[in-house]
Amino acid sequence: MDNPFAKQYSDYKDVSLVEMGVKGDKRALQNLVVRHQLFVYNLALKMTSSTQDAEDLTQEAFIKAITSLSQFNGNSNFRTWLYRITVNHFLNEKKQSSKFSIVDFESYFNSIDAMPNADLNEQELSEMKETIEELRISCTSGMLMCLSKDQRMVYILGELFDVDHNLGGEILDITPGNFRVKLMRARKDINQWMNNRCGLVNKNNPCRCSKKTKGYIKAGKVDPDNLQFNTRYRSKISDLSKTEAVNITDAVEELNRKIFLTHPMQDPIQASKIVNEIFNHDLIKWVIDL
């Protein structure tokens, strides 16, 4: 998959597909969806921490973009235009408020602490490696849900996908300076709580994913036979960021960022289903038939 923010990324193919799509070329519209589906889906997944909600949001965002395609005037890159529509949809759609439920950091970490610990022997550590990783991704993704919806979006764009303040401001329709301030505040909240309570960042903290794994399995919150986060991926989020992930250093902020960058860049469970449902939608059929 092309890096959506790489300098060498060419917008020419998108513009060509848009021109054909506006004329009702279904294949061109499908190609646009396929080219950008991975980014939109993973943005939705980090915003909701739910694969089903992420698939629903991906479909809704593309339907909104396709029905607005004639409004694309070429004044910005197509991907910037698409991501602005996507972000606005995620942030402003009131009926989806349940998909963006917020829990405060204190309650979230207390719920983790309440889960019993169980040390794993070397054989169990090996056999449960993928499940432990599932819990790590799920747990740290849950931390994002402790941020406000606005903070969460800024953090995901700026920290996970390495969107700079100029592009971030353009996508969110705010000034670059405002984007930087919002990102700084989101980082501060995440860093403070991870440093104080998460064992991935501060080894003096008692919480360890491996020790919590059996408890989460027993509680039915993690299913080793049906992984939701540590599955269906060909790359890590860091592979699609503009720069290579930083090396782990003693700086807590860089370590926090590294933890999120190693999350998988997941393919939707039903990638082809999303595309099919988009183009079976009555509104899309009407647009194509115009």
N, C-alpha and C positions, 0 to 999 in steps of 0.2 A: 504494500500500500504506500502511496506517495505520502510524504510528510506534509500535512496541511499547512504548515507554517514555514517550510524551507524556502530559502531565497530562490532556489533554482526551480521551484514549483511554477509551472506555466499555467496561466489562466486562459490561454487560447482555447484549449479543448473544451473547457467549461462554457466559454462564450459561444463557441460553435454549437454545442449541445443545446444551450439556451435558445439560440436562434431557431434551431430545428424544432425544439420542444414547443415554442410559442406557436409554431405553425401546425401543431398537433401531432408531431412525430413521437409516438409512444416509446419507441426504442431509445430515442435520445433522452427522454425524460427518465426512463428506467436506468440508463447509464449514469445520469446525474445522481440519482439516488444511490446507486451502488458505489460511486466514487466517494461519496461523503457520508455514507451510512455509518461507517465504523466510528468516526469522530462523534457524530451526533448521538449515536447509541451510548458510547462510553461517557459522554458528557451527561446524558440522562441518567445513566447507571450511578454515577458518582453523586448526582443531585438527589436521587431517590433511595439508593442502596437496595433496589429491588429490580430483579431482572424483568418481571412482568410489567411493572410500571415503566421501566426504561423502554421496553418495546412499544408500549402504548404511546408514550411521549414521542418516540422517534417517528412513528407513523403519523401522529397528529402534526408534528412540526413540518414534515415533508408535504403533507396535504396542504398546509397553510402556505408553504413556499411555492409549490407548484401552481396553486390558484392565484398567486400574486406575481407569477413569473413575468407577465407582461409589463410590470412596473420596474423591472430591473433595467436601468438606463446605462450601465457600464461605467458610471462615475467612480465605482470602487470595484475591487476584485469580486468575482461572483462568490467566492467562498466567504469573504467578509460579509457580503450582503446576506447570504444564507445563514451564517452563524448569528448575525444580528437578529434575524427573524426567529431562529431557534431559541436564542437566549431570551428574547422578549416573551416568547410563548411560554417558556419554562417559568419565567418570573411573574408573569401577569395573569395567567389563566387561573381565575379564582376557584373554578370548580375542581381544580387539581390540588387544592390546599392539603388534602389528606395525604397526597403523595410526597409532600415536602414537610412532613411532621417534624417538629423540632423538640428535642429533649435537651435539658440543660446538662452541662458537663458533670456537675456534682452527682446528679442522679444516675447518669450513664456509668461513670466510673464506680459508683457504689454498687450498681447491679453486677458489674464485673467482679468486684471484690467479694460479693456474696456467693459467687460460684465457687464450689469447693475445689481445692487443689489436689492433684494426684501426680506424684512423680512417675515418670516413665523410664523403664530400663532401656538399654541400648537397642534391644530388638524391637521394642515398642516404638521407640523414636524413629527407627528405620521404617517399620511397617506403617506408621501413622504419619509419615512425613508430609504427604499431600493434604491430609486432613488438618494437620497443625498449620500448614500454610493457608488453608481455607479459613481457619479461625483468625489468623493474623490479618488477612485481607478484610474479612468481615468486620473484625473489631475496629481496625483503623478506619474503614469506610464509615462505620457507625459514628466515629468521632466527628466526621464532617457534618453529620446530621445535627450536631450540637451547635453548629454555627447558624446564624440567621440565613434565610434563603439568599439574600443579597450577598452576605459575606461568603457563603458557600460557593456561589457562582464565581465571585472574584478570585477566591482561593484556588478553585479548580482550574480556571483559565490561566491565572498568573503563575501558580506554583506547580501544578501538575502538567499542564500543556505548554508552559513556558511562553505564554503570550506576553509580549512586552507592553509597557504602559500606553504606548501610542495606539497599537492595535486594540488593546483591551478597552481603552477609552472609546475608540471608534465603534466597537461591537456593542458596548453598553450605553453608548450615546452620553458619555460623561467626559470630562476633561482628563488628560493623561495624569495630571496631578491628583485628581480625585481618585482615579484608579489606584495610584500608588498608595495613597492614604488608606483606602479601604483594604488593600492587600496587606499593608503593614499591620493594621488592626486585627485582621483575620489570622495572620501569622502569629501575632502576639498571643492570641487566645489559644490557638492550637499548641504552640510551643510551651506555654506555661503549664497547661494541663498534662501534656505528654511528659514533660520533664518531671512533674511532681508525682505522676501516678503510673506511667507506662514503663514497663521493664525493658521494652525495646530500645528506649532512649537512655534511660538512667538505670544502670544495673543495680543500684541501691534500692530500687522499687521492687516490691515482692511479686508483682504480677508478671507471669510468664505464660505465653501462649501454650507451650507444651504442657504446663501443669494444669491448665484450665480445660484442655481438650476433652478429657473423659467426662468432665462435668457437663460440658456443653452437649456432648453426644447423648448422655443420659437424659438431659433435659429436653432433648429433641430439637435443639437449636442448630445443631450441625449434623448433617447426614453424610457419613463417609461414602455412601453409595450414590449420592446425588449431590455432588458439589455444585454450588451456585456461582462462586467467584473464581476459584482456582481451576478453571476449565475453559475450553473453547478459545484458546488464544494462541497466536503465532508470535507475539512480541510483547514487550513491556511498554508501559506508558512512556518511559524515558526514551524509547526508540523513536517516538513520534514528536518529542519535544524538539525545539529549535536547536538546542545544544545538547551535548552528551551530558548524562547525569554526573553530578559532582562526586568526587571520591569522598568516602566517609572520613570525616576529620573529627577533631575534638569539639568543633562548634556544634552546639545542640541544634541550632536552626538548620544547618546543612544536613544533619542526621535525620531530623524530622522529615525534611523534604525527600531525602533518599528513600525513606520507608514508603512514602506514597508513590514515588516514581517507579518502584519495583512492582506495583500492582499490575496485573495483566491488562492488556488492551484486548478486551473480549469481543469475540464475534457474537452477535445476537443468537439466541438458541434457534430461532426460526427466521434466519436472515431472508430466505426466499419468501417466507410467509409474509413478512412485513412488506416486501415489495409487492407481492400479489394483492395484499389487502389494500394497499395504497391505490393501486390501479383498478381495483374492483369497487372503490368508493364512488358513489353516485356523482359527487361533485367533480371528481377527477375525470370520470367518463364524460361528463358534460363539457369540461374544459377541452378535452381531446377532440370531441366531436364538433367544436365551434368552427 
